[in-house]
Each structure stands twice: as structure tokens, then as C-alpha cells.
């Protein structure tokens, strides 16, 4: 996959074909899920595939959805979390977007579906007694062809200078500095990563030998899921430059010019 092209053109699938995913493609989806579950074994999370999508769609109409509208698809993927701490939420964003990119390679569309804080009793009635807590589902299936005469609304993006900083959050980084450090393209494209309500809370602080990720408090909360999404795409974009490191978590709050931030971790350059 060309990650830069994918990010710039990434769109959620709002309408799916009624047909189920073929047995061959569904086997490949299950292989991706098994791979991730092996990776997170022993943690407080598990990825699950729900093949019979109509039952879930009917159960969630009016209570779940994308921008308040429930998305109908033949199948759904859930990430059960046994606890809802910051690290679990980081992982939910990181691994769900990994699934999104892997399924895109198969020609399978996806859409994040919010569950609007369903209580556990309702959650178990829909997903079974062994379910964990879920903030989101991933609707999956084959996308319906789009009308070429209907122009999709484009979401405005923050400029690179608004998300990148030198040494501290008090010093914005300019494009020339980012190009000198070899981070211009990476930070240009990461702006297209999805975030809740397109608020783009991520901030990247560039130091001599590492980059820090922080998220700004938005609407009174820190969206750790968005941070996990940014971590995933930063790693994938860095790979295109021959850098294959992982984020090291180092979480701490900080206030700058009246704004609250949560520092998430460091990425060695």
C-alpha cells in the first residue's frame, strides 16, 4: 500500500452492498484479526468479528452510528476492552486503523461506528454475555459504487505549522525546519489521519533525536483513541523513510498558554 496516497484519499464507506463478504475474503479478514489478537494476547482487549450484521444493525438503530446515523453493513468488527484506561484507548485507535488499512488492501470498505456509551446490559444483549465494553465498531463490507456527479464534502485540515513544534509546545516549527529534519512529508500527510469530529488534537514536538506526541484537550477531554490512530500512521509513514521504530509511552499532562495537553510518548528518530 502507498500510505501517503491512502491517507490523502481515505474516506469512510457510508453505504455498503447488501451482499456478504466472500468466504475467501472473510477468511483473510479473520487472519488479520487472529494476527492482532496474538499480538495483544494477555492484554485487556480482544478483536471480534460479527458476521451476521443485520441483527447488530437492527439492534443499534437509533443508539449507534456515524454522525448519529447507524451504518448498515453485512459484518462488523468490535474491539472488546475489559478496562477503559488511557492505554487501552490508545490501543483501540492503533489496532482498529491497522485493520482499516489491511482491509482496504483487500477491497473491503470500513466505517467507524460509535456506540454512544451503551450500558453493559444492552451491550451483552447485542453482543453476547462474554462481550467486553466497546466504544466503537467497525462496519465492513464491499462499498457501493459512488455517483461520480456527487461531490463529497472535504474536511479542512490544520496546517503543518499548527501541529508541529520545536523542542516545546511554545515554539511552532516552520516548514523549512521540518524539511531539514526530513519530516516535512511525514507531517504533511499525517494531517489526513482520521480523528473524532475531525478535531485533529495531535501535536508533534521535534527534538534532536526523537519526536514527542501530545494531544490537546478538546471539549473537556483527551481523546486517546485519536492519539492511537496518529501513532499508527506515524509509524507507517516513517517506514517509507526507512525508520522502523515504535512509540515508547511516557504519559504526563502539561498546560501551555492556558491550553491543556497530555503527552503520550516518544518516537526515536
C-alpha positions as CSV (number, residue, x, y, z in Angstrom):
1,X,0.0,0.0,0.0
2,X,1.1,3.5,-0.8
3,X,0.4,5.0,2.6
4,X,0.6,8.7,1.5
5,X,-2.0,8.1,-1.2
6,X,-4.2,6.1,1.1
7,X,-4.2,8.8,3.8
8,X,-4.9,11.7,1.4
9,X,-7.8,9.9,-0.3
10,X,-9.1,8.0,2.8
11,X,-12.8,8.0,3.1
12,X,-15.2,6.1,5.3
13,X,-17.7,3.8,3.5
14,X,-21.2,5.1,4.4
15,X,-23.0,2.7,2.1
16,X,-22.2,-1.0,1.6
17,X,-23.5,-3.6,-0.9
18,X,-26.1,-5.9,0.7
19,X,-24.0,-9.0,-0.2
20,X,-21.8,-10.7,2.3
21,X,-18.1,-10.7,2.0
22,X,-16.9,-13.8,0.1
23,X,-15.7,-16.8,2.1
24,X,-12.2,-16.2,0.7
25,X,-12.1,-12.5,1.7
26,X,-13.7,-13.3,5.1
27,X,-11.0,-15.9,5.8
28,X,-8.4,-13.2,5.1
29,X,-10.3,-10.8,7.5
30,X,-10.2,-13.5,10.2
31,X,-6.5,-14.0,9.6
32,X,-5.9,-10.3,10.2
33,X,-7.9,-10.4,13.4
34,X,-6.1,-13.6,14.6
35,X,-2.7,-11.8,13.9
36,X,-3.7,-8.8,16.1
37,X,-5.2,-11.0,18.8
38,X,-1.9,-12.9,19.0
39,X,-0.1,-9.6,19.3
40,X,-2.3,-8.3,22.2
41,X,-2.6,-11.6,24.0
42,X,-2.5,-11.1,27.7
43,X,-3.8,-7.6,27.5
44,X,-7.3,-6.2,28.3
45,X,-8.5,-6.3,24.7
46,X,-9.7,-8.7,22.0
47,X,-10.8,-8.2,18.4
48,X,-14.0,-10.0,17.4
49,X,-15.8,-10.4,14.1
50,X,-19.6,-10.4,14.0
51,X,-20.6,-12.0,10.7
52,X,-24.4,-11.5,11.0
53,X,-24.6,-7.8,10.5
54,X,-28.3,-7.3,10.1
55,X,-29.0,-8.4,13.7
56,X,-26.5,-5.9,15.0
57,X,-27.7,-3.1,12.7
58,X,-31.3,-3.6,13.8
59,X,-30.3,-3.6,17.5
60,X,-28.3,-0.4,17.2
61,X,-30.6,1.7,15.1
62,X,-31.1,5.0,17.0
63,X,-28.4,4.3,19.5
64,X,-25.2,3.9,17.5
65,X,-23.7,5.2,14.3
66,X,-21.5,7.6,12.3
67,X,-22.5,11.2,13.0
68,X,-25.7,9.9,14.6
69,X,-26.7,7.6,11.7
70,X,-26.4,3.9,12.1
71,X,-24.3,2.4,9.3
72,X,-25.8,-0.8,7.8
73,X,-23.2,-3.4,6.7
74,X,-23.0,-7.2,6.3
75,X,-20.4,-7.6,9.0
76,X,-19.0,-5.7,12.0
77,X,-15.7,-5.8,13.9
78,X,-15.5,-5.0,17.6
79,X,-12.6,-4.4,19.9
80,X,-13.7,-5.6,23.3
81,X,-11.9,-3.8,26.2
82,X,-12.0,-5.2,29.7
83,X,-10.9,-1.8,31.1
84,X,-11.1,1.7,29.7
85,X,-7.8,3.2,30.8
86,X,-5.8,5.6,28.5
87,X,-3.5,2.8,27.3
88,X,-6.5,0.6,26.2
89,X,-8.0,3.5,24.3
90,X,-4.7,4.2,22.6
91,X,-4.5,0.6,21.5
92,X,-8.1,0.7,20.2
93,X,-7.3,3.5,17.8
94,X,-3.9,2.0,16.8
95,X,-5.2,-1.5,16.1
96,X,-8.6,-0.5,14.5
97,X,-6.8,1.7,12.0
98,X,-4.4,-1.2,11.2
99,X,-7.4,-3.3,10.4
100,X,-8.8,-0.5,8.2
101,X,-5.6,-0.3,6.1
102,X,-5.3,-4.1,5.8
103,X,-8.9,-4.5,4.7
104,X,-8.5,-1.6,2.3
105,X,-5.8,-3.7,0.5
106,X,-8.5,-6.4,0.1
107,X,-11.0,-4.0,-1.5
108,X,-13.2,-4.1,1.7
109,X,-14.6,-0.8,2.9
110,X,-14.8,0.3,6.5
111,X,-16.6,2.9,8.7
112,X,-16.1,3.7,12.4
113,X,-19.5,3.3,14.3
114,X,-19.8,5.0,17.7
115,X,-21.8,3.2,20.3
116,X,-22.6,6.2,22.4
117,X,-21.8,4.8,25.8
118,X,-24.2,1.8,25.7
119,X,-24.7,0.3,29.2
120,X,-23.3,-3.1,29.8
121,X,-26.7,-4.8,30.0
122,X,-27.6,-3.6,26.5
123,X,-24.1,-4.4,25.3
124,X,-24.5,-8.0,26.4
125,X,-27.9,-8.3,24.9
126,X,-26.5,-7.3,21.5
127,X,-23.0,-8.9,21.5
128,X,-23.4,-11.8,23.9
129,X,-22.6,-12.5,27.6
130,X,-18.9,-12.7,27.0
131,X,-18.5,-9.3,25.5
132,X,-16.3,-6.6,26.9
133,X,-17.0,-2.9,26.8
134,X,-16.9,-1.3,23.3
135,X,-16.8,2.4,22.4
136,X,-16.8,1.7,18.7
137,X,-17.5,-0.9,16.0
138,X,-16.0,-1.1,12.5
139,X,-18.6,-1.6,9.8
140,X,-17.1,-3.7,7.0
141,X,-18.2,-4.8,3.5
142,X,-17.9,-4.1,-0.1
143,X,-18.6,-0.4,-0.9
144,X,-21.4,0.6,-3.1
145,X,-20.2,2.4,-6.3
146,X,-20.2,6.2,-5.8
147,X,-22.1,8.6,-8.0
148,X,-19.3,10.4,-9.9
149,X,-21.5,13.5,-10.2
150,X,-21.9,13.9,-6.4
151,X,-19.0,15.8,-4.8
152,X,-18.2,14.6,-1.3
153,X,-17.7,17.3,1.3
154,X,-14.0,17.9,2.1
155,X,-12.9,18.4,5.6
156,X,-10.5,21.2,6.2
157,X,-7.2,20.3,7.8
158,X,-4.8,22.1,10.1
159,X,-1.6,23.4,8.5
160,X,1.6,21.6,9.3
161,X,2.8,24.6,11.3
162,X,-0.2,24.2,13.6
163,X,0.6,20.7,14.6
164,X,4.4,20.7,14.6
165,X,6.7,22.3,17.2
166,X,10.4,22.7,18.0
167,X,11.6,21.4,21.5
168,X,8.4,22.6,23.2
169,X,4.7,23.4,22.5
170,X,5.6,27.1,22.9
171,X,7.7,27.1,19.7
172,X,5.9,26.3,16.4
173,X,8.0,24.7,13.7
174,X,8.2,26.1,10.2
175,X,8.2,24.1,7.0
176,X,11.9,24.8,6.3
177,X,12.9,23.3,9.7
178,X,10.7,20.2,9.1
179,X,12.2,19.7,5.6
180,X,15.8,20.0,7.1
181,X,14.8,17.3,9.6
182,X,13.3,15.1,6.9
183,X,9.9,15.3,8.5
184,X,8.1,17.6,6.1
185,X,6.3,14.9,4.0
186,X,5.5,12.7,7.0
187,X,3.8,15.5,9.0
188,X,2.1,16.8,5.8
189,X,0.3,13.5,5.2
190,X,-0.4,12.6,8.8
191,X,-2.8,15.6,8.9
192,X,-5.2,13.4,6.8
193,X,-5.4,10.8,9.6
194,X,-9.0,10.5,10.9
195,X,-10.0,12.0,14.3
196,X,-13.2,12.3,16.2
197,X,-15.3,15.1,14.7
198,X,-12.1,16.0,12.7
199,X,-10.8,18.0,15.6
200,X,-7.1,16.9,14.9
201,X,-5.9,17.1,18.5
202,X,-2.4,15.7,17.8
203,X,0.7,17.8,18.3
204,X,4.2,16.7,17.4
205,X,7.3,18.2,19.2
206,X,10.5,17.6,17.4
207,X,13.7,17.2,19.4
208,X,17.3,16.4,18.3
209,X,16.9,12.6,18.4
210,X,13.2,12.0,18.9
211,X,9.6,13.2,18.3
212,X,7.1,13.5,21.1
213,X,3.3,13.2,20.6
214,X,0.9,15.2,22.6
215,X,-2.9,15.7,22.3
216,X,-4.7,18.8,23.1
217,X,-7.8,18.7,25.4
218,X,-10.9,19.1,23.2
219,X,-14.4,19.6,24.6
220,X,-13.1,18.9,28.1
221,X,-11.4,15.6,27.4
222,X,-8.4,13.9,25.9
223,X,-9.2,11.6,23.0
224,X,-6.7,8.8,23.5
225,X,-8.3,6.9,20.6
226,X,-7.2,9.7,18.2
227,X,-3.7,9.6,19.7
228,X,-3.5,5.8,18.9
229,X,-4.6,6.5,15.3
230,X,-1.9,9.1,15.0
231,X,0.7,6.7,16.5
232,X,-0.2,4.0,13.9
233,X,0.1,6.3,10.9
234,X,3.3,8.0,12.1
235,X,4.9,4.6,12.3
236,X,3.7,3.5,8.9
237,X,4.8,6.8,7.2
238,X,8.2,6.6,9.0
239,X,8.7,3.1,7.4
240,X,8.5,4.7,4.0
241,X,11.6,6.7,5.1
242,X,13.4,3.6,6.4
243,X,12.7,4.3,10.0
244,X,11.1,1.3,11.8
245,X,10.8,2.2,15.4
246,X,7.8,2.0,17.8
247,X,6.4,4.6,20.1
248,X,7.5,4.4,23.8
249,X,4.7,5.6,26.1
250,X,5.6,8.3,28.5
251,X,2.3,9.9,29.6
252,X,2.1,13.2,31.5
253,X,-0.1,16.3,31.5
254,X,1.1,19.8,30.7
255,X,-0.5,23.2,30.4
256,X,0.8,25.7,27.8
257,X,-0.7,29.2,27.3
258,X,-3.9,28.2,29.0
259,X,-4.4,25.0,27.0
260,X,-4.2,21.5,28.5
261,X,-2.2,18.8,26.8
262,X,-1.5,15.2,27.5
263,X,2.0,14.0,26.4
264,X,1.6,10.4,25.1
265,X,5.1,9.1,24.2
266,X,8.3,9.4,22.2
267,X,9.4,8.1,18.9
268,X,13.2,7.7,18.3
269,X,14.5,9.1,15.0
